[in-house]
Amino acid sequence: MHMLGKNHRMNTFSKPAKRKPEPVDSTTVVCPPTPTGRREYLRRIIEMVDRQQNVCAICELPLIYLEATFDHEAGRGMGGGHRNDLIEHEDGSWMNAALHARCNALKSSVRYKWTGGKYLPVKSRNK
């Protein structure tokens, strides 16, 4: 049996506060890595799948919720420098997309944007 003195206390840590998606600036929102933030991130993926009528934005094949991943138009880059978890611009036009994990991996760091109802690669300025 382990003996503890009556003044000995177990190390306890307070729970972190629940954080909701927080605005980074007037046009950027990031869902924090907390249970509440992860639920909101998942809710946004589901909303994108619904608005895309259960079709992957890149390959245009059927997409179910369990296969869907969040694709960021501007890319998250190393450390998420450009990450924006919004799914609509201020004018209501679509931002970001739901993709199959395979399509998201194959697209790599190529930037895409909704143009004329299609999720298309953005042409680089260097070309």
Order of alpha helices (4+ residues) and beta strands (2+ residues): beta-beta-alpha-beta-beta-alpha-beta-beta
